[in-house]
Amino acid sequence: MKTTHQKRPGQLAPARELARLRIRLADAEETLRAIRAGEVDSVVVAGKLGPQVFTLVGAEHAYRVLIESMNEGALTLTADKTILYANQCFARMVKCPLEQVTGSSFRRFLSVEDRATLRPLINRAGQSGSKIQVQLKVGDGSQLSVQISIRRLAKNGFSRAPIGLVVTDMTEARRTEELLRALTQRVVQVQEVERGRVALELHDNITQLLCAILFRSQALADNLVARDGPAKREALKLRKMLGHAAEEVERITRNLRPGVLDQLGLAAVLRSTSTEFADRTGLPVKLACVELTTRLPADTELTLYRILQEALKNVEQHAHAHHVTIALTQQGAFVQLTIHDDGIGFNVARHPSRQKGQRGLGLLSMSERASYVGGILNVKSVRHAGTRIEASIPLSLSIMPGHNVTKRARISIRQEKAKK
């Protein structure tokens, strides 16, 4: 006798439910994979209000609104510098219709020099990015100073990762910088006037008063008889101290505003300053001055003198040098002052002012003064082999106080390894 057993419907439910769950899980995993791979154009989500469709345009809408409302240009470039995307701000910067910007080459907005500078930065741009300042060619033929921030983006299906650029208009920043530079120049001008006033007061009042006291002390010492030996010795010591005080006041007066500069010119004050420095510090100073074809403007002579002062001050305080060389030469249309010492030099990377993001006050002072007369300041330091300061000032540029200088001074600090 054969018995047949029939399965109840309740026994089939768990197997069917498990199969349905497996199918839904597979669908979900495939959807996630497609989203990650960028293969999804839209997603339908069921909700209380019924199915809702979200497209890529909708998902990116908030970001597009943000980018379009920026006050900076935003670009996406292919590896060959073709513009895939540009916002309206960038189109306004270059004064071109947006449809003419998108799809064109970014190189069209750069000079040959800026292309060469930008190329390696783009090629090695990573997630940290890099920045550069260039001049963009604008549609009306003018140029625009901008700062470009470069960052490599995710590939998202591209064979090579695209490049993201943020372009910042530097016009206002440059204008602010020029205003600050003009203010600095005005401060320097007022400082020099005040130095001249103080020097005149010292020379006409304090120095003459000290000289009068010096003569009276000498007369007092001469009138003391031999039996007043201790008193006479004290009077002679007093006379010697007064003499040193008068010499020190005279030195300070010369440093504030050397009369020899106004009367005899730059070469004469270079000789007197070098001699005074060598006598006071004991450091040998070698001076070489060429005869200039014409006397420099007063502002230029004073600038070179102040740079010499600051350079010698640094040598005395920091260099631990054994020799100092000073040279005044004429290089074409420029007059050049060079101060070189054989001291310990300095390591730019470890310099305290460099670590704080600031230049040393001495270098800053020299650079601002060179800028005031349209000059260029170069500082080259070799560790354990000395420092060389070169100030180049154009001969043909005569700048009166208060005039703006369009050519900015540059400081070039080069750190080199000393030869073994």
Protein Blocks (a to p, Z undefined) as FASTA:
>chain_A
ZZdddddfklmmmmmmmmmmmmmmmmmmmmmmmmmnopafbdcdddfkopadddfklmmm
mmmmmmmmpcbdcddddfkopafbdcfklmmmnopafklmgopafklmpcfklmmmmmmm
mmmpcfkopadddddddfkopacddddddddddfklpabdcdddddddfklmmmmmmmmm
mmmmmmmmmmmmmmmmmmmmmmmmmmmmmmmmmmmmmmmmmmpcfklmmmmmmmmmmmmm
mmmmmmmmmmmmmmmocfklmmnojklmmmmmmmmmmmmnopacdddddddfbdcdfklm
mmmmmmmmmmmmmmmmmnopabdcdddddehjaccdddddfbebjafklgmklmnopacf
klmmmmmmmmmnopacdddddehiapaddddddfklccdehiacfbdcddddddddddZZ
